[in-house]
Amino acid sequence: MCGLICFWDLCKLTAILDVATLSGPGGATFRLFNATSGTIHAEKRLHVPESGHFDGPPHLGNHVAFGSESGDIFVLNDGHVVRRLDGKGDVQWMWTAEDQTALTVYTHILPTPSALYLVGVTKSIRSFTLHVTAFDPSTGAVLHTHAVPSSVNDLDAYLFLSQPTQESIPHLAWLEDGELKSFKLTPKLDTKPSAVALNLKTGSALLYERFLDVGLARSGHAVAVAADGSATLLTLKEGKLEGVGAFLAEEKAEASENTDPIWVGGAGQKDGEVVLGRVYWSHAVNKAKAETLTFAPTGETSNSALEIDFDTRSHGFIAHAALSPSQAGSSPSLLLTTSTGAIQLWDVSSTPEEKWTREESLASVVLAEFVELPEGRLDATSARRDGEGFVGRLWRHAGDAQNFPQYLIGFVRRFLTGSYASPTSAPAPASVTSDKSFDTSLIRDAFGFRQVIVAATAQGKIYGIDSSSGRVVWSRILGKAAETGTTVLPVKLFVLGAEDLAGEGEEAEGRAPEVVLVAQRHSQNSRIDTVIFHINALTGADASRDDSELRLGEDPSGLLQGIDIIYGPAVEAFLLSPPPASPSASSSSSENYAKAVLLLDEHLQVHIYPSTPRTRATLRALHHSLHFPLRTTTPSGTRVVGHALGPHPGANKEEENEGAPAYVAHPTWSLGLPQDEDIKTLIPPIRGPVASLGKVLGNRTTLYKYLNPRLFVLLTAPGAVVEENGQTCGLYVVDATKGSIVYRTALPALAGNARDAQCDVKASLAENWLVYHYYDPEWTGEGLTKGWRMVTVELYEGTRLDQKTKSSDISSYSDGSVDVTAFEQSYVFPHAITAIAPTSTKFGMAVKDLIVANRNHQIHSIQRHLLNPRRPNRKVTAEEQEEFLVPYDPVIAYDPRRVLSHNYEVANIQRIITAPALLESTSLVFAYGLDMFLTRVAPSNTFDVLSENFNKAQLVLTVAGG
C-alpha cells in the first residue's frame, strides 16, 4: 500500500524528475526513484511496519516535501515524526512529537527558506483544532508552536497555500462553519486568523461546503465550493488570500439533469494565467461538458463551455479528471479516468478531440478463459440451410466453385515449395478495417493457435481478445457497473460449446461458442445480488436472447444487461459437465446431455442456467453423483464440509420448468482438521483428457496412475490464536465424495501476525501429479539452507507394482479407493512465484511441462523430467535410462533458455491458464495480472508437424517412382 507520492524537478535545465514515496502502515518505508529510468536512489525503513499508528487511509499522517533550495527531502510519517533526509536517504535530523498522536495528529509539512511548517489537528469536543509548529529547516530546532483558533469538521478542509517566489508568504487556509479563513505563516507564528476577502459580485453571501486543492496549491490557488453548486477561486495576492473569481450556480432545472461536477485546475497559455474548470455529465444533451474560467494576472476573466463526446456506453461514467498545463501556443488537455478503468486524453480546444484511450482495466483482469474458434464463418446463411431447395443449393455450389482455380494453384505452389504455415510462423496481421468485418473473420487457423480470450475485470467490464494479435475484438460493460455507486464483481467464468447450446433435435453447426459469467452486484444500499451474463464469445452480443447475433444498430461495446438469478450472494457456482459417452451407453441418451452452470444460494438451493429441457434432464440424471466441498464458518474457525444434492422438498415438475429450484444441497461429511488451522484456499484439479493410465518401468512392470476425478487440494493457514513458534501451513489432497485424505503435509509458516502473509503456498493438481511451492524459513541440518522449495508428488494405485484398482471408475466408498502410493521429491527453487499451471494438450499425449510466473517478472517453463519424483539419488541404471530418468539434483537451476517471456518484464502475474491447440504437441499459455502475456509451447517438441525444410516434392517423386 503506497501512502504518498511526491515529484520534484531536480534540475530545471535537464528536466530530471525524482519521485519520493512512502509505503506501508504509517509510512514505514521511504523510497526515492528516478522518474525517467525507475532507478532507486535511496530506500530506508523509517519504522517497523507493525508499529505503525495508522493503517488507513494511506495519506493520513504521511507527507513528503522537497526542500526549496537543497536536494534534501522532508518526511512526515506516522502522524508524529518529522525527518530531514539527504539524497542518499541518510537522516540529517529527526523530531518526534511528545504525545505521539495521543492528542495531535500531524498531516502536512511545508518547507520554505525561513522555516519548515508542520500542521496537524487536535481533537476537541465538537470538531478539530488546527495546530502549527515551525522548525529551523537546517537544524530541526523548534522555533515556535501555536494552536490556531479554528474549528474544522473534515481532515480535507484545510490546505497549505504557497507560491514559488521568495517574497511570497505562505498561508494556512481552512473552511469553518461555511466560511473561509486563513492564517499567515511566519517563523514566529504571531499572526491572527482572518476571514478571506471575497471580491465577488454574487449578490448574496455564500456558505461553502468543500475546500479543494485542484493541483494549484503550490501556486497559491484553491477552490471553495458552495452549497448551491457555485465555486470560488482563491489566490495569494500581495501577501493576502482573497477570492478573485467564481463559477455561478446553475439553474435548478438544469442542475437536476447534471451529475455532480468534478473540479479541475491548471496553468493557462500565458504566464500567470490560471484555468479553473468543472467536468460533468449532462443528461439533457447526453454528453459530457467541460466549463472553464481563465483568470489573467491583470484581473480579466474569460470563460468557455465545451461538449465532449464521451462514450458512456463503452467506458461508464467519468470518475476523475485533471487539467494539464498548457504549453506555449497550444490548448490545454483534459485527462479523464473512467469507472471501467479507461484513461483518456482530450484536447479541449474549440472542437474537443479525443487524442487517445488506454484500457487500463486490462491490468485488473480477475477471470479469463480460452474459447476455441469455429472452423468457418458463422453467418445467417450457414445457420439456415435446412430449408434450402435444390436450385438454391446448386446456385450456392456454383458460387463457391468460382474460387476453386485460385485454390488449386495455391495448393500446388505450397506443396512444391513447402511454404505451408507452421507453428513458428508469425500470426496473420490484424485487420485494420471496421470491427464488423473483423468479427466475421474470426475463424480457426490451421493449427488452432488463434482463439478468443474472454477476460473479465474488477472494474465491471468484459473483453474479447484475439489471441493471435492481442487486439480487443469486443468489450461490454456489465449491467449497472456504468452507474455511480454500483459495482459488479466477476466470480466465475464458464465456456459453453455449440453442442451444449443447440436445442433438442437442433444442429450445432452455425452456432458460435458462448460464455457464462457469474457475478455479484453490489448496490449502494449494501445489497448483494447474483447476476448471470450470457455472452456470444465471438461478437460480445447478449446470448440470453433467442437471437444471439448483434442486432441492427446494436453497439458491440455497449451496456450488457444481466439476468438476476439469485436475490442474494451465491455460495458456490460450478459447471455441470456430462461424463464422456461410454461404449455401452446409447447415443441418444448421451446426445441429450448438455453442460450447464449450477449455483447455490444461501439456503443451498440449486439454480441451473440455462434452464432448458436438456440441462434439466442432465441434472436429473447426474445429481446423485455430484459431490462438492464448501467452506463453512464455525465459532472455532472455518471448516470444509462435503455436500451432495437431493430433491428439493415440495418441488414439482411445473415449478422446475418455470425455473424454481428442484434440488438442494445437504452435508455429507466434515473434514476433521486440527483446531489451530483455518481454511485458506480450495484448489480444484485441472481436468483434461488422459492418454495413459499408467507408466511402464524399465523392468517392464507398471505403475498405474491414481486418477480419482473427485480430488481437490486444500490449503490451510494458522489460526488467530496459534503461537508464533507453532505456526504451520497445511496442504491436503481430499476426496470430495467422502472426505478421505489421500495426501497431506505440514509446511512452515512465515513469522508474523498477518494471516494472509503467513502461508505463501502455490499448488497445482493435474491427473495424478501434484506440485506445490513454499518458503522454508528454517534449516535443520548441515548442508541445508532456508529458501524457496518446490515439491513434486505423483500418486499411483495400490501399494505395490502392477496393482490396479481402477481409481478413475471405482466408487469412493470402496475399500480400495484410498490405496495410494505417493512418490515425492523436494527441490530448492531459486525464485518466489506468483502463479503456477501445467500445460495442456488436446488428447493429453504430450508431456506436461510446468509453467510458473516468478517475482522477477518472468514466465518460466520447467521440463517435466526435472520434476519426476522418482529421480534416483545415485547414478541411473540401464533400466532407469529407458525411462529417461536423470540423477537427482537438489536444485532446479535457473535456465534462461526456458524463460518464455524472454527479455520482456511481465509484472505481478496472478494466474496462468493453458489451452490445447489443434496440434497435440502444442499448448497455449496465457498469464495475466498487472501485465498480460501469451505464448505457445511444445513440451514434447513439434512431433506432429513436418519441419519447414522437409522436401515434399522429393517424397512424391519417390513414392511415384516406387
Steps between C-alpha positions, in 0.01 A plus 500: 500500500654824386433787735617802306689596185681828447677630187787747491687664212863456599645694209301749296746484211502124452147441633604204716216396728525313826209322661478449876259246649385389843349155528386258765308561824571851625743565212745237620724502190645795310621466142648747253480415128614652177173561316654446157688174551341366819839471671481499879721775642417428863295259711461521876285326760365776725337269753389141540172457307329334795556811713317735260222702663291535184387226266275717279425716320853482353564875496398569861803610703740457204646777289814559290636838388821593322714784630459827315873541430696191602456143385381388843155353567275568798293200605203480737393147586282324753335833587765613748856457364679752275835426334731679265666256260771560244503359148645171630230452764725586794329683788624854559272561796184352651221639719236296683185645654478439874140378498559263203154562346324469837374858469621640168536325165723686255402478134689757284846654476608807302869592458600862439843669511425653839314217676349156468131501592317200639122498538276251672163467667413470866173338593261725693148440624313584179765529231874517428736784587798580278845488656812647331866449585791690338848342475841619398543305172876467550513370857149380570472725809145597589460875448143541615180302541150638492143373533310697237153611612298291256231238464506253209274200454690319228864402458479619138368844596840673532795564269844655482507768231838625379671651197846421361625860535727594790290802598173310528372419848324162524159468660307231678140513379200305625125476487317578823121496532457582134750788506854519368778602736877525470806524722818668376803280566808672645785340700365656821139392432385829653224591255127461550244319285300714262202453274573466130398806301258408223501763228212339318175629357284208598219706647481304825719347767622147427532208736767260383489122539832387353854633478699341219854488368471468121875466455577870545569524874876544442412786266288669763156399371214290637127456439211534743168343397176642639181318588321633190763354266694820438877507548751769594866513396726612784847640435793640693537860389729762654534305824124445540265219413192615312236378260555618144235320294207266516295244314136598541242245609290328238126531473317236703333346195833474320691380807256211551597366156874507571727282708712643780790691344865405523716807560831538318768766475814577305726765356385703201674572171661822627722556801297550816173377351294255701229276357221369723255249359221262582414180314162329524256289305193671358197274459330775299745474207631153590859625491775597740554871550818685590462859616811710567581841642836655414640762739768736374747678733336830402169388649328427168301181467374297206280196494422215264259206491573191293308181433709181502384189316583272790379146428327406822369172354856378447680660794238552773507831682780750554668422832785755511629784287817710482590802291852496363697828484496666161813524292577826325271539201297185569170429672481311830425129515246325717591162649206280597481173690182298481310256717609215271869581546559674166728806474427760232674818388289771337608816323260762641541756226201653322421154359577233763681201357593169661876451466526148637338243730669232708296209632679479834234271643685221317759539777240369747372187325359259757361225273603379155429202278599383153218449249573286195394656171267326253629344183337742258298816478188506712230701329129493445533300177694211655260491794188466282584243231240248614229661286721542194357359174677320218532809283626708788759241595615471138535876478698510823738227383559686175589812696738307724673344199607833352802505733606142422763589234679737739484237776644231270787723385580598856491139618745386232734791572498428875556130447793543264671780691419380852374844595230378738406684813695358793478518877784749497343723235401849606126551557296660227497877523202650676238655278500877494148518366183549701414282793214342308723363226753393759242296690399303192863395451518327837551148375736227607848492348672186378657414836239640741736766635249777442240506774294759686602581855200616702624708795289656777641787708444629851362826353190323367605469137551189287717472189541267206867496392644345185782274618691532173542878517391617845234720343179564692225355279214614721440636848185540708415671829332262743152622580479776757877535531452818296296656781654694784513307826442157342775245449488167319767253612565193281501171692513209252532470122390193302519408130209328322559338162263497206398140577380609845294791369303330224148406597365148493505384140690809380830500317803654673644616167473875457502587870779697656655399834372692800614586851304534822630745759380474859536833680392670820336842479566727797248784528518826690276360773757221564274241337678217318327313217629229268479578130559287189643646179459273198725619217579401142875443518565616142296821489427595862125495428249411770458124457209473742270615219353262245717667235853529640634690199552875516181676400491781248630814672605318817821632654754213520676682786195627686320415821430130553193419705522204735247255637424509873518134594540520881378785718796484731859371483582165342678255727658309212477463124637222284458345156291186462683295236354174371744209518655375174272259318589140573475228234212337687296819519249567228582786268157658544535534877848651484396750231219630723749605769635857503727711717340740745599737778385405850478763773430459870325775696527564873242228568700255285226486239623411153437742214578383146592713201403478224181325610407298194353151459848365418674655801221402739514144369877501551461613861231239569724226363820607675394667827553183704868491396578865575715557809679823585663671800392833649665724755293563811562728796488363853572670836844340498587602140429389145447139403445295183173313474414264215159528337282296266178582316152376582148583386362829627213447748174605343640548148291385206547461127314817403698720737826345375411588143433857611847530651427420866775304684435127476801386704667602821847422638539322832817424703647153478837526679718743692878505476663466836787747504717604795342773712787738428445499122261713297399447140682723254434371148330213319672422169309286247692258279588589142291271286583372155532186291720221634699321233675247723367319806841397623875516466699203380831472684830384364451152652167469313287540809232766511401778736133585446405864547263591781239684290226572750294779332356615832824628655565861601784678679441674832738762640478605864656780703571535872210611714492838670578356845801294400832600651766617257734208563220251427380642170475253211322494167314191389458349154247220451382303198143398583235280339191721463257207520571382852774731633783247502847655512716350226811709566598749768801702605584776749698797370676772700326835527659839467529676834267793558154600606340549158329172417492562126878539491583190704428226244628588157433158346426447131370161387373323189338159451465337158426127447714329767763777514511749787750785515523758777737785578568660840761683705703320764633755754700246703779252450533183706836355416836537336482588133138620521400859456186707513340606176226414251410136451313322222358157574377260233270209589364217287214280624470139385244226564559235761799432717712294260595478135245376245216551751199649323195630688329688211498824699336695218189279509491358852250632752639726771326280757705197393772376733761533228426863420771624736764237420754749373876515475657844487845571354631844587820703480588849615718748312651836579342756268687826433201737495171581663205441268157659468321250274538141389332277237583193289471495122204331333456340157203375301535128572740507797771309314774762520709538814372757749747775582453733796453873433576741785503879535776617731535827687782603270225574247572195286295211364705183535453147369629198695542172317299208629793259528672738744195473728478122494484390867661166412835653402760277670745646750787320328618410152214374287485135397436367151134438583460853634663638186221338299256715699713809425563553871786730598688508830346704778628857539372688807494831309285588201748727332393818330518444124458824300421291191178388670375854563194533281473876545858550371606861568148625571406583859159353585411651836279375783350196330210361703396199293612285208257311278589256222296367208561234236553585135395274212856370498544240771855619558411864572342676796395865526609685814333819624619683812316800640525741789637851477634397158372245249717257307416227252726244335493140385723213605573150372614291801566191283619704202288528187485128427177530299620758245748453218793735518495808281788375283347157436521416127141408419560490124775240547260289709239504222757411236635213713153354556405543135824341383463209736 
